[in-house]
Amino acid sequence: GGIVECVGEGVTDLQPGDHVLPIFTGECGDCPHCHSEESNMCDLLRINTERGGMIHDGESRFSINGKPIHHFLGTSTFSEYTVVHSGQ
């Protein structure tokens, strides 16, 4: 679990100080799977082991010595701080 430190532009369902539990099977809330009672395999946030960065630009938000460190399952929860899609 964690506590939201800040949110990005357009995020309206979370605010700093909220307690959260990052998950790699997130939900965008808009696709057919998110509206289904039979599946939680969101079209946007489904598990993708090849995705190493953020969804909208593919870039990592982490680096060490100037080299990018890629996000693991879109959450990077083994770090002290992380950047995730609000649906995760």
ABEGO torsion letter per residue (X at the ends): XBBBABBBBGBAABBBGBBBBBBABBBAGABAAAABAABABBAAABBBAABABBAAAGBBABBBGGBBBBBBGGAGAABABBBBBAAX
